[in-house]
Amino acid sequence: ILRLSSPFYVFQLIPLVGVLSFAAAGAFSFSLYSLFTKSDVIINKSGNPEPWETVDPSKPQKLLTINQKWKPIEELESVKKLTK
């Protein structure tokens, strides 16, 4: 019968606990990063019912954006202003 209280099993758990702690800390820190820096993540939905209207299209929404070139279309901007 194996005894779980032997030091051999405790030493086997140290890398497992370390890796799981690192993964949990990374997931938590990325959640906080997304919550406070991303404009498409909102907490207060009643304060701004249309949050997609305030997203700046010239600012990239991804972590890495290669060759993003965005220029506003004047016709669409004028229609957007008229519909507000």
HTML snippet that shows the backbone in 3Dmol.js (N, CA, C, O; Angstrom):
<script src="https://3Dmol.org/build/3Dmol-min.js"></script>
<div id="view" style="width:600px;height:400px;position:relative"></div>
<script>
const pdb = `
ATOM      1  N   ILE A   1       0.858  -1.180   0.000  1.00  0.00           N
ATOM      2  CA  ILE A   1       0.000   0.000   0.000  1.00  0.00           C
ATOM      3  C   ILE A   1       0.897   1.234   0.000  1.00  0.00           C
ATOM      4  O   ILE A   1       1.842   1.336   0.783  1.00  0.00           O
ATOM      5  N   LEU A   2       0.580   2.168  -0.898  1.00  0.00           N
ATOM      6  CA  LEU A   2       1.355   3.405  -0.993  1.00  0.00           C
ATOM      7  C   LEU A   2       0.856   4.407   0.030  1.00  0.00           C
ATOM      8  O   LEU A   2      -0.347   4.574   0.229  1.00  0.00           O
ATOM      9  N   ARG A   3       1.788   5.056   0.661  1.00  0.00           N
ATOM     10  CA  ARG A   3       1.421   6.092   1.622  1.00  0.00           C
ATOM     11  C   ARG A   3       1.572   7.444   0.944  1.00  0.00           C
ATOM     12  O   ARG A   3       2.635   7.757   0.408  1.00  0.00           O
ATOM     13  N   LEU A   4       0.528   8.234   0.965  1.00  0.00           N
ATOM     14  CA  LEU A   4       0.554   9.537   0.309  1.00  0.00           C
ATOM     15  C   LEU A   4       1.309  10.580   1.106  1.00  0.00           C
ATOM     16  O   LEU A   4       1.603  11.656   0.586  1.00  0.00           O
ATOM     17  N   SER A   5       1.627  10.291   2.342  1.00  0.00           N
ATOM     18  CA  SER A   5       2.328  11.280   3.152  1.00  0.00           C
ATOM     19  C   SER A   5       3.840  11.175   3.014  1.00  0.00           C
ATOM     20  O   SER A   5       4.563  11.922   3.673  1.00  0.00           O
ATOM     21  N   SER A   6       4.331  10.284   2.189  1.00  0.00           N
ATOM     22  CA  SER A   6       5.780  10.159   2.049  1.00  0.00           C
ATOM     23  C   SER A   6       6.336  11.355   1.281  1.00  0.00           C
ATOM     24  O   SER A   6       5.637  11.914   0.436  1.00  0.00           O
ATOM     25  N   PRO A   7       7.571  11.760   1.553  1.00  0.00           N
ATOM     26  CA  PRO A   7       8.158  12.939   0.895  1.00  0.00           C
ATOM     27  C   PRO A   7       8.289  12.789  -0.616  1.00  0.00           C
ATOM     28  O   PRO A   7       8.337  13.792  -1.329  1.00  0.00           O
ATOM     29  N   PHE A   8       8.347  11.569  -1.115  1.00  0.00           N
ATOM     30  CA  PHE A   8       8.490  11.361  -2.551  1.00  0.00           C
ATOM     31  C   PHE A   8       7.296  11.935  -3.309  1.00  0.00           C
ATOM     32  O   PHE A   8       7.468  12.555  -4.358  1.00  0.00           O
ATOM     33  N   TYR A   9       6.087  11.733  -2.785  1.00  0.00           N
ATOM     34  CA  TYR A   9       4.891  12.235  -3.456  1.00  0.00           C
ATOM     35  C   TYR A   9       4.775  13.747  -3.345  1.00  0.00           C
ATOM     36  O   TYR A   9       4.251  14.405  -4.244  1.00  0.00           O
ATOM     37  N   VAL A  10       5.264  14.292  -2.247  1.00  0.00           N
ATOM     38  CA  VAL A  10       5.237  15.745  -2.076  1.00  0.00           C
ATOM     39  C   VAL A  10       6.148  16.403  -3.104  1.00  0.00           C
ATOM     40  O   VAL A  10       5.790  17.435  -3.672  1.00  0.00           O
ATOM     41  N   PHE A  11       7.303  15.832  -3.347  1.00  0.00           N
ATOM     42  CA  PHE A  11       8.225  16.396  -4.333  1.00  0.00           C
ATOM     43  C   PHE A  11       7.688  16.264  -5.757  1.00  0.00           C
ATOM     44  O   PHE A  11       8.043  17.063  -6.623  1.00  0.00           O
ATOM     45  N   GLN A  12       6.854  15.288  -6.008  1.00  0.00           N
ATOM     46  CA  GLN A  12       6.241  15.163  -7.323  1.00  0.00           C
ATOM     47  C   GLN A  12       5.178  16.230  -7.551  1.00  0.00           C
ATOM     48  O   GLN A  12       4.919  16.608  -8.693  1.00  0.00           O
ATOM     49  N   LEU A  13       4.567  16.714  -6.491  1.00  0.00           N
ATOM     50  CA  LEU A  13       3.513  17.712  -6.622  1.00  0.00           C
ATOM     51  C   LEU A  13       4.048  19.126  -6.796  1.00  0.00           C
ATOM     52  O   LEU A  13       3.319  19.999  -7.267  1.00  0.00           O
ATOM     53  N   ILE A  14       5.282  19.371  -6.434  1.00  0.00           N
ATOM     54  CA  ILE A  14       5.829  20.734  -6.507  1.00  0.00           C
ATOM     55  C   ILE A  14       5.811  21.279  -7.937  1.00  0.00           C
ATOM     56  O   ILE A  14       5.337  22.401  -8.118  1.00  0.00           O
ATOM     57  N   PRO A  15       6.290  20.573  -8.964  1.00  0.00           N
ATOM     58  CA  PRO A  15       6.214  21.130 -10.325  1.00  0.00           C
ATOM     59  C   PRO A  15       4.774  21.308 -10.813  1.00  0.00           C
ATOM     60  O   PRO A  15       4.476  22.270 -11.521  1.00  0.00           O
ATOM     61  N   LEU A  16       3.892  20.399 -10.443  1.00  0.00           N
ATOM     62  CA  LEU A  16       2.494  20.507 -10.850  1.00  0.00           C
ATOM     63  C   LEU A  16       1.843  21.750 -10.249  1.00  0.00           C
ATOM     64  O   LEU A  16       1.144  22.485 -10.945  1.00  0.00           O
ATOM     65  N   VAL A  17       2.070  21.981  -8.973  1.00  0.00           N
ATOM     66  CA  VAL A  17       1.518  23.170  -8.318  1.00  0.00           C
ATOM     67  C   VAL A  17       2.133  24.428  -8.914  1.00  0.00           C
ATOM     68  O   VAL A  17       1.438  25.429  -9.088  1.00  0.00           O
ATOM     69  N   GLY A  18       3.419  24.395  -9.228  1.00  0.00           N
ATOM     70  CA  GLY A  18       4.080  25.559  -9.823  1.00  0.00           C
ATOM     71  C   GLY A  18       3.528  25.904 -11.194  1.00  0.00           C
ATOM     72  O   GLY A  18       3.269  27.073 -11.479  1.00  0.00           O
ATOM     73  N   VAL A  19       3.348  24.919 -12.038  1.00  0.00           N
ATOM     74  CA  VAL A  19       2.836  25.156 -13.391  1.00  0.00           C
ATOM     75  C   VAL A  19       1.389  25.633 -13.345  1.00  0.00           C
ATOM     76  O   VAL A  19       1.020  26.560 -14.066  1.00  0.00           O
ATOM     77  N   LEU A  20       0.572  25.013 -12.513  1.00  0.00           N
ATOM     78  CA  LEU A  20      -0.827  25.434 -12.402  1.00  0.00           C
ATOM     79  C   LEU A  20      -0.948  26.839 -11.820  1.00  0.00           C
ATOM     80  O   LEU A  20      -1.807  27.612 -12.245  1.00  0.00           O
ATOM     81  N   SER A  21      -0.103  27.174 -10.858  1.00  0.00           N
ATOM     82  CA  SER A  21      -0.124  28.529 -10.293  1.00  0.00           C
ATOM     83  C   SER A  21       0.283  29.557 -11.337  1.00  0.00           C
ATOM     84  O   SER A  21      -0.319  30.627 -11.420  1.00  0.00           O
ATOM     85  N   PHE A  22       1.296  29.244 -12.130  1.00  0.00           N
ATOM     86  CA  PHE A  22       1.745  30.151 -13.184  1.00  0.00           C
ATOM     87  C   PHE A  22       0.650  30.350 -14.237  1.00  0.00           C
ATOM     88  O   PHE A  22       0.427  31.469 -14.699  1.00  0.00           O
ATOM     89  N   ALA A  23      -0.027  29.269 -14.611  1.00  0.00           N
ATOM     90  CA  ALA A  23      -1.104  29.374 -15.603  1.00  0.00           C
ATOM     91  C   ALA A  23      -2.283  30.173 -15.055  1.00  0.00           C
ATOM     92  O   ALA A  23      -2.872  30.977 -15.777  1.00  0.00           O
ATOM     93  N   ALA A  24      -2.630  29.963 -13.800  1.00  0.00           N
ATOM     94  CA  ALA A  24      -3.741  30.707 -13.207  1.00  0.00           C
ATOM     95  C   ALA A  24      -3.400  32.186 -13.080  1.00  0.00           C
ATOM     96  O   ALA A  24      -4.248  33.042 -13.332  1.00  0.00           O
ATOM     97  N   ALA A  25      -2.171  32.493 -12.693  1.00  0.00           N
ATOM     98  CA  ALA A  25      -1.756  33.901 -12.590  1.00  0.00           C
ATOM     99  C   ALA A  25      -1.743  34.557 -13.967  1.00  0.00           C
ATOM    100  O   ALA A  25      -2.123  35.722 -14.092  1.00  0.00           O
ATOM    101  N   GLY A  26      -1.316  33.839 -14.998  1.00  0.00           N
ATOM    102  CA  GLY A  26      -1.326  34.384 -16.356  1.00  0.00           C
ATOM    103  C   GLY A  26      -2.732  34.638 -16.860  1.00  0.00           C
ATOM    104  O   GLY A  26      -2.991  35.670 -17.479  1.00  0.00           O
ATOM    105  N   ALA A  27      -3.640  33.717 -16.606  1.00  0.00           N
ATOM    106  CA  ALA A  27      -5.032  33.904 -17.038  1.00  0.00           C
ATOM    107  C   ALA A  27      -5.675  35.078 -16.312  1.00  0.00           C
ATOM    108  O   ALA A  27      -6.407  35.859 -16.919  1.00  0.00           O
ATOM    109  N   PHE A  28      -5.407  35.205 -15.026  1.00  0.00           N
ATOM    110  CA  PHE A  28      -5.970  36.310 -14.251  1.00  0.00           C
ATOM    111  C   PHE A  28      -5.399  37.649 -14.710  1.00  0.00           C
ATOM    112  O   PHE A  28      -6.135  38.628 -14.834  1.00  0.00           O
ATOM    113  N   SER A  29      -4.086  37.696 -14.963  1.00  0.00           N
ATOM    114  CA  SER A  29      -3.484  38.966 -15.390  1.00  0.00           C
ATOM    115  C   SER A  29      -3.951  39.351 -16.792  1.00  0.00           C
ATOM    116  O   SER A  29      -4.140  40.538 -17.058  1.00  0.00           O
ATOM    117  N   PHE A  30      -4.143  38.395 -17.692  1.00  0.00           N
ATOM    118  CA  PHE A  30      -4.658  38.725 -19.018  1.00  0.00           C
ATOM    119  C   PHE A  30      -6.104  39.194 -18.950  1.00  0.00           C
ATOM    120  O   PHE A  30      -6.511  40.067 -19.715  1.00  0.00           O
ATOM    121  N   SER A  31      -6.880  38.621 -18.041  1.00  0.00           N
ATOM    122  CA  SER A  31      -8.260  39.086 -17.863  1.00  0.00           C
ATOM    123  C   SER A  31      -8.287  40.529 -17.391  1.00  0.00           C
ATOM    124  O   SER A  31      -9.080  41.331 -17.884  1.00  0.00           O
ATOM    125  N   LEU A  32      -7.425  40.866 -16.438  1.00  0.00           N
ATOM    126  CA  LEU A  32      -7.355  42.251 -15.970  1.00  0.00           C
ATOM    127  C   LEU A  32      -6.864  43.182 -17.068  1.00  0.00           C
ATOM    128  O   LEU A  32      -7.366  44.298 -17.208  1.00  0.00           O
ATOM    129  N   TYR A  33      -5.882  42.730 -17.852  1.00  0.00           N
ATOM    130  CA  TYR A  33      -5.372  43.535 -18.962  1.00  0.00           C
ATOM    131  C   TYR A  33      -6.484  43.817 -19.974  1.00  0.00           C
ATOM    132  O   TYR A  33      -6.644  44.952 -20.422  1.00  0.00           O
ATOM    133  N   SER A  34      -7.236  42.806 -20.325  1.00  0.00           N
ATOM    134  CA  SER A  34      -8.329  42.984 -21.285  1.00  0.00           C
ATOM    135  C   SER A  34      -9.419  43.878 -20.726  1.00  0.00           C
ATOM    136  O   SER A  34     -10.005  44.685 -21.448  1.00  0.00           O
ATOM    137  N   LEU A  35      -9.686  43.732 -19.449  1.00  0.00           N
ATOM    138  CA  LEU A  35     -10.758  44.504 -18.831  1.00  0.00           C
ATOM    139  C   LEU A  35     -10.448  45.993 -18.799  1.00  0.00           C
ATOM    140  O   LEU A  35     -11.341  46.816 -19.003  1.00  0.00           O
ATOM    141  N   PHE A  36      -9.197  46.346 -18.547  1.00  0.00           N
ATOM    142  CA  PHE A  36      -8.856  47.756 -18.371  1.00  0.00           C
ATOM    143  C   PHE A  36      -8.297  48.433 -19.616  1.00  0.00           C
ATOM    144  O   PHE A  36      -8.304  49.662 -19.685  1.00  0.00           O
ATOM    145  N   THR A  37      -7.815  47.688 -20.596  1.00  0.00           N
ATOM    146  CA  THR A  37      -7.200  48.329 -21.761  1.00  0.00           C
ATOM    147  C   THR A  37      -7.979  48.141 -23.056  1.00  0.00           C
ATOM    148  O   THR A  37      -7.830  48.952 -23.970  1.00  0.00           O
ATOM    149  N   LYS A  38      -8.784  47.127 -23.167  1.00  0.00           N
ATOM    150  CA  LYS A  38      -9.521  46.883 -24.407  1.00  0.00           C
ATOM    151  C   LYS A  38     -10.801  47.699 -24.421  1.00  0.00           C
ATOM    152  O   LYS A  38     -11.509  47.775 -23.417  1.00  0.00           O
ATOM    153  N   SER A  39     -11.090  48.297 -25.541  1.00  0.00           N
ATOM    154  CA  SER A  39     -12.296  49.111 -25.632  1.00  0.00           C
ATOM    155  C   SER A  39     -13.531  48.285 -25.973  1.00  0.00           C
ATOM    156  O   SER A  39     -14.651  48.779 -25.843  1.00  0.00           O
ATOM    157  N   ASP A  40     -13.356  47.053 -26.402  1.00  0.00           N
ATOM    158  CA  ASP A  40     -14.523  46.237 -26.731  1.00  0.00           C
ATOM    159  C   ASP A  40     -15.005  45.397 -25.550  1.00  0.00           C
ATOM    160  O   ASP A  40     -15.981  44.658 -25.678  1.00  0.00           O
ATOM    161  N   VAL A  41     -14.335  45.499 -24.404  1.00  0.00           N
ATOM    162  CA  VAL A  41     -14.764  44.821 -23.189  1.00  0.00           C
ATOM    163  C   VAL A  41     -15.395  45.862 -22.282  1.00  0.00           C
ATOM    164  O   VAL A  41     -14.757  46.859 -21.944  1.00  0.00           O
ATOM    165  N   ILE A  42     -16.645  45.641 -21.882  1.00  0.00           N
ATOM    166  CA  ILE A  42     -17.340  46.631 -21.053  1.00  0.00           C
ATOM    167  C   ILE A  42     -17.852  45.968 -19.786  1.00  0.00           C
ATOM    168  O   ILE A  42     -18.138  44.772 -19.761  1.00  0.00           O
ATOM    169  N   ILE A  43     -17.960  46.772 -18.733  1.00  0.00           N
ATOM    170  CA  ILE A  43     -18.518  46.300 -17.471  1.00  0.00           C
ATOM    171  C   ILE A  43     -19.917  46.870 -17.289  1.00  0.00           C
ATOM    172  O   ILE A  43     -20.851  46.140 -16.955  1.00  0.00           O
ATOM    173  N   ASN A  44     -20.061  48.164 -17.507  1.00  0.00           N
ATOM    174  CA  ASN A  44     -21.323  48.858 -17.287  1.00  0.00           C
ATOM    175  C   ASN A  44     -22.076  48.963 -18.610  1.00  0.00           C
ATOM    176  O   ASN A  44     -21.862  49.893 -19.387  1.00  0.00           O
ATOM    177  N   LYS A  45     -22.946  48.014 -18.851  1.00  0.00           N
ATOM    178  CA  LYS A  45     -23.669  47.997 -20.121  1.00  0.00           C
ATOM    179  C   LYS A  45     -24.779  49.040 -20.154  1.00  0.00           C
ATOM    180  O   LYS A  45     -25.141  49.520 -21.228  1.00  0.00           O
ATOM    181  N   SER A  46     -25.324  49.398 -18.991  1.00  0.00           N
ATOM    182  CA  SER A  46     -26.415  50.369 -18.966  1.00  0.00           C
ATOM    183  C   SER A  46     -25.906  51.793 -19.178  1.00  0.00           C
ATOM    184  O   SER A  46     -26.663  52.654 -19.625  1.00  0.00           O
ATOM    185  N   GLY A  47     -24.633  52.057 -18.863  1.00  0.00           N
ATOM    186  CA  GLY A  47     -24.086  53.397 -19.047  1.00  0.00           C
ATOM    187  C   GLY A  47     -23.901  53.753 -20.509  1.00  0.00           C
ATOM    188  O   GLY A  47     -24.087  54.908 -20.894  1.00  0.00           O
ATOM    189  N   ASN A  48     -23.542  52.785 -21.321  1.00  0.00           N
ATOM    190  CA  ASN A  48     -23.349  53.003 -22.750  1.00  0.00           C
ATOM    191  C   ASN A  48     -23.943  51.796 -23.479  1.00  0.00           C
ATOM    192  O   ASN A  48     -23.261  50.782 -23.622  1.00  0.00           O
ATOM    193  N   PRO A  49     -25.185  51.875 -23.941  1.00  0.00           N
ATOM    194  CA  PRO A  49     -25.810  50.700 -24.553  1.00  0.00           C
ATOM    195  C   PRO A  49     -25.224  50.338 -25.921  1.00  0.00           C
ATOM    196  O   PRO A  49     -25.431  49.222 -26.395  1.00  0.00           O
ATOM    197  N   GLU A  50     -24.505  51.247 -26.557  1.00  0.00           N
ATOM    198  CA  GLU A  50     -23.878  50.957 -27.851  1.00  0.00           C
ATOM    199  C   GLU A  50     -22.376  51.233 -27.762  1.00  0.00           C
ATOM    200  O   GLU A  50     -21.908  52.252 -28.270  1.00  0.00           O
ATOM    201  N   PRO A  51     -21.613  50.339 -27.124  1.00  0.00           N
ATOM    202  CA  PRO A  51     -20.181  50.608 -26.938  1.00  0.00           C
ATOM    203  C   PRO A  51     -19.369  50.519 -28.226  1.00  0.00           C
ATOM    204  O   PRO A  51     -18.258  51.045 -28.286  1.00  0.00           O
ATOM    205  N   TRP A  52     -19.897  49.868 -29.249  1.00  0.00           N
ATOM    206  CA  TRP A  52     -19.154  49.752 -30.505  1.00  0.00           C
ATOM    207  C   TRP A  52     -19.056  51.089 -31.224  1.00  0.00           C
ATOM    208  O   TRP A  52     -18.228  51.240 -32.123  1.00  0.00           O
ATOM    209  N   GLU A  53     -19.878  52.057 -30.852  1.00  0.00           N
ATOM    210  CA  GLU A  53     -19.805  53.377 -31.476  1.00  0.00           C
ATOM    211  C   GLU A  53     -18.602  54.174 -30.993  1.00  0.00           C
ATOM    212  O   GLU A  53     -18.150  55.090 -31.680  1.00  0.00           O
ATOM    213  N   THR A  54     -18.078  53.836 -29.815  1.00  0.00           N
ATOM    214  CA  THR A  54     -16.958  54.594 -29.253  1.00  0.00           C
ATOM    215  C   THR A  54     -15.606  53.953 -29.538  1.00  0.00           C
ATOM    216  O   THR A  54     -14.580  54.478 -29.106  1.00  0.00           O
ATOM    217  N   VAL A  55     -15.579  52.836 -30.250  1.00  0.00           N
ATOM    218  CA  VAL A  55     -14.315  52.177 -30.569  1.00  0.00           C
ATOM    219  C   VAL A  55     -13.596  52.972 -31.643  1.00  0.00           C
ATOM    220  O   VAL A  55     -14.169  53.291 -32.685  1.00  0.00           O
ATOM    221  N   ASP A  56     -12.335  53.290 -31.378  1.00  0.00           N
ATOM    222  CA  ASP A  56     -11.528  54.034 -32.339  1.00  0.00           C
ATOM    223  C   ASP A  56     -11.002  53.065 -33.398  1.00  0.00           C
ATOM    224  O   ASP A  56     -10.188  52.205 -33.064  1.00  0.00           O
ATOM    225  N   PRO A  57     -11.431  53.166 -34.663  1.00  0.00           N
ATOM    226  CA  PRO A  57     -10.990  52.205 -35.679  1.00  0.00           C
ATOM    227  C   PRO A  57      -9.523  52.361 -36.064  1.00  0.00           C
ATOM    228  O   PRO A  57      -8.939  51.440 -36.633  1.00  0.00           O
ATOM    229  N   SER A  58      -8.926  53.493 -35.770  1.00  0.00           N
ATOM    230  CA  SER A  58      -7.513  53.652 -36.112  1.00  0.00           C
ATOM    231  C   SER A  58      -6.608  52.986 -35.081  1.00  0.00           C
ATOM    232  O   SER A  58      -5.425  52.777 -35.350  1.00  0.00           O
ATOM    233  N   LYS A  59      -7.139  52.650 -33.911  1.00  0.00           N
ATOM    234  CA  LYS A  59      -6.364  51.962 -32.875  1.00  0.00           C
ATOM    235  C   LYS A  59      -6.561  50.460 -33.047  1.00  0.00           C
ATOM    236  O   LYS A  59      -7.702  49.996 -33.066  1.00  0.00           O
ATOM    237  N   PRO A  60      -5.485  49.688 -33.172  1.00  0.00           N
ATOM    238  CA  PRO A  60      -5.641  48.249 -33.376  1.00  0.00           C
ATOM    239  C   PRO A  60      -6.250  47.577 -32.148  1.00  0.00           C
ATOM    240  O   PRO A  60      -5.932  47.942 -31.017  1.00  0.00           O
ATOM    241  N   GLN A  61      -7.117  46.603 -32.369  1.00  0.00           N
ATOM    242  CA  GLN A  61      -7.793  45.900 -31.286  1.00  0.00           C
ATOM    243  C   GLN A  61      -7.083  44.600 -30.919  1.00  0.00           C
ATOM    244  O   GLN A  61      -7.407  43.991 -29.900  1.00  0.00           O
ATOM    245  N   LYS A  62      -6.131  44.170 -31.723  1.00  0.00           N
ATOM    246  CA  LYS A  62      -5.430  42.921 -31.468  1.00  0.00           C
ATOM    247  C   LYS A  62      -4.102  43.213 -30.784  1.00  0.00           C
ATOM    248  O   LYS A  62      -3.654  44.359 -30.746  1.00  0.00           O
ATOM    249  N   LEU A  63      -3.476  42.176 -30.245  1.00  0.00           N
ATOM    250  CA  LEU A  63      -2.171  42.358 -29.617  1.00  0.00           C
ATOM    251  C   LEU A  63      -1.110  42.693 -30.653  1.00  0.00           C
ATOM    252  O   LEU A  63      -0.200  43.474 -30.378  1.00  0.00           O
ATOM    253  N   LEU A  64      -1.218  42.108 -31.845  1.00  0.00           N
ATOM    254  CA  LEU A  64      -0.261  42.352 -32.912  1.00  0.00           C
ATOM    255  C   LEU A  64      -1.029  42.583 -34.205  1.00  0.00           C
ATOM    256  O   LEU A  64      -1.797  41.725 -34.641  1.00  0.00           O
ATOM    257  N   THR A  65      -0.820  43.736 -34.811  1.00  0.00           N
ATOM    258  CA  THR A  65      -1.475  44.064 -36.069  1.00  0.00           C
ATOM    259  C   THR A  65      -0.403  44.457 -37.070  1.00  0.00           C
ATOM    260  O   THR A  65       0.391  45.362 -36.813  1.00  0.00           O
ATOM    261  N   ILE A  66      -0.378  43.781 -38.207  1.00  0.00           N
ATOM    262  CA  ILE A  66       0.640  44.024 -39.221  1.00  0.00           C
ATOM    263  C   ILE A  66       0.009  44.774 -40.383  1.00  0.00           C
ATOM    264  O   ILE A  66      -0.998  44.335 -40.939  1.00  0.00           O
ATOM    265  N   ASN A  67       0.599  45.900 -40.748  1.00  0.00           N
ATOM    266  CA  ASN A  67       0.191  46.713 -41.900  1.00  0.00           C
ATOM    267  C   ASN A  67      -1.283  47.126 -41.856  1.00  0.00           C
ATOM    268  O   ASN A  67      -2.009  46.970 -42.838  1.00  0.00           O
ATOM    269  N   GLN A  68      -1.706  47.643 -40.731  1.00  0.00           N
ATOM    270  CA  GLN A  68      -3.081  48.132 -40.654  1.00  0.00           C
ATOM    271  C   GLN A  68      -3.118  49.566 -41.154  1.00  0.00           C
ATOM    272  O   GLN A  68      -2.434  50.440 -40.623  1.00  0.00           O
ATOM    273  N   LYS A  69      -3.916  49.794 -42.172  1.00  0.00           N
ATOM    274  CA  LYS A  69      -4.105  51.138 -42.713  1.00  0.00           C
ATOM    275  C   LYS A  69      -5.602  51.383 -42.765  1.00  0.00           C
ATOM    276  O   LYS A  69      -6.328  50.727 -43.513  1.00  0.00           O
ATOM    277  N   TRP A  70      -6.052  52.331 -41.966  1.00  0.00           N
ATOM    278  CA  TRP A  70      -7.472  52.634 -41.927  1.00  0.00           C
ATOM    279  C   TRP A  70      -7.658  54.112 -42.156  1.00  0.00           C
ATOM    280  O   TRP A  70      -7.026  54.941 -41.501  1.00  0.00           O
ATOM    281  N   LYS A  71      -8.520  54.434 -43.081  1.00  0.00           N
ATOM    282  CA  LYS A  71      -8.869  55.825 -43.352  1.00  0.00           C
ATOM    283  C   LYS A  71     -10.384  55.919 -43.351  1.00  0.00           C
ATOM    284  O   LYS A  71     -11.053  55.062 -43.929  1.00  0.00           O
ATOM    285  N   PRO A  72     -10.940  56.941 -42.715  1.00  0.00           N
ATOM    286  CA  PRO A  72     -12.403  57.050 -42.685  1.00  0.00           C
ATOM    287  C   PRO A  72     -12.972  57.383 -44.059  1.00  0.00           C
ATOM    288  O   PRO A  72     -12.370  58.135 -44.825  1.00  0.00           O
ATOM    289  N   ILE A  73     -14.112  56.829 -44.357  1.00  0.00           N
ATOM    290  CA  ILE A  73     -14.827  57.117 -45.594  1.00  0.00           C
ATOM    291  C   ILE A  73     -15.775  58.272 -45.297  1.00  0.00           C
ATOM    292  O   ILE A  73     -16.626  58.181 -44.412  1.00  0.00           O
ATOM    293  N   GLU A  74     -15.619  59.333 -46.029  1.00  0.00           N
ATOM    294  CA  GLU A  74     -16.362  60.559 -45.734  1.00  0.00           C
ATOM    295  C   GLU A  74     -17.874  60.363 -45.828  1.00  0.00           C
ATOM    296  O   GLU A  74     -18.617  60.917 -45.019  1.00  0.00           O
ATOM    297  N   GLU A  75     -18.337  59.586 -46.799  1.00  0.00           N
ATOM    298  CA  GLU A  75     -19.765  59.370 -46.964  1.00  0.00           C
ATOM    299  C   GLU A  75     -20.353  58.624 -45.760  1.00  0.00           C
ATOM    300  O   GLU A  75     -21.432  58.961 -45.272  1.00  0.00           O
ATOM    301  N   LEU A  76     -19.632  57.619 -45.301  1.00  0.00           N
ATOM    302  CA  LEU A  76     -20.116  56.873 -44.145  1.00  0.00           C
ATOM    303  C   LEU A  76     -20.112  57.721 -42.884  1.00  0.00           C
ATOM    304  O   LEU A  76     -21.021  57.613 -42.061  1.00  0.00           O
ATOM    305  N   GLU A  77     -19.111  58.551 -42.727  1.00  0.00           N
ATOM    306  CA  GLU A  77     -19.045  59.423 -41.551  1.00  0.00           C
ATOM    307  C   GLU A  77     -20.194  60.424 -41.549  1.00  0.00           C
ATOM    308  O   GLU A  77     -20.764  60.719 -40.499  1.00  0.00           O
ATOM    309  N   SER A  78     -20.529  60.942 -42.715  1.00  0.00           N
ATOM    310  CA  SER A  78     -21.642  61.895 -42.772  1.00  0.00           C
ATOM    311  C   SER A  78     -22.976  61.204 -42.491  1.00  0.00           C
ATOM    312  O   SER A  78     -23.840  61.779 -41.829  1.00  0.00           O
ATOM    313  N   VAL A  79     -23.152  59.977 -42.989  1.00  0.00           N
ATOM    314  CA  VAL A  79     -24.374  59.227 -42.706  1.00  0.00           C
ATOM    315  C   VAL A  79     -24.450  58.888 -41.217  1.00  0.00           C
ATOM    316  O   VAL A  79     -25.524  58.941 -40.617  1.00  0.00           O
ATOM    317  N   LYS A  80     -23.326  58.547 -40.636  1.00  0.00           N
ATOM    318  CA  LYS A  80     -23.294  58.233 -39.211  1.00  0.00           C
ATOM    319  C   LYS A  80     -23.690  59.439 -38.364  1.00  0.00           C
ATOM    320  O   LYS A  80     -24.412  59.298 -37.377  1.00  0.00           O
ATOM    321  N   LYS A  81     -23.220  60.614 -38.748  1.00  0.00           N
ATOM    322  CA  LYS A  81     -23.572  61.833 -38.010  1.00  0.00           C
ATOM    323  C   LYS A  81     -25.047  62.179 -38.177  1.00  0.00           C
ATOM    324  O   LYS A  81     -25.670  62.698 -37.251  1.00  0.00           O
ATOM    325  N   LEU A  82     -25.610  61.897 -39.348  1.00  0.00           N
ATOM    326  CA  LEU A  82     -27.019  62.202 -39.577  1.00  0.00           C
ATOM    327  C   LEU A  82     -27.954  61.264 -38.817  1.00  0.00           C
ATOM    328  O   LEU A  82     -29.049  61.664 -38.420  1.00  0.00           O
ATOM    329  N   THR A  83     -27.526  60.024 -38.616  1.00  0.00           N
ATOM    330  CA  THR A  83     -28.397  59.057 -37.948  1.00  0.00           C
ATOM    331  C   THR A  83     -28.359  59.171 -36.435  1.00  0.00           C
ATOM    332  O   THR A  83     -29.192  58.561 -35.763  1.00  0.00           O
ATOM    333  N   LYS A  84     -27.442  59.914 -35.882  1.00  0.00           N
ATOM    334  CA  LYS A  84     -27.373  60.062 -34.422  1.00  0.00           C
ATOM    335  C   LYS A  84     -28.385  61.025 -33.905  1.00  0.00           C
ATOM    336  O   LYS A  84     -28.455  61.259 -32.698  1.00  0.00           O
TER     337      LYS A  84
END
`;
const viewer = $3Dmol.createViewer("view");
viewer.addModel(pdb, "pdb");
viewer.setStyle({}, {cartoon: {color: "spectrum"}});
viewer.zoomTo();
viewer.render();
</script>
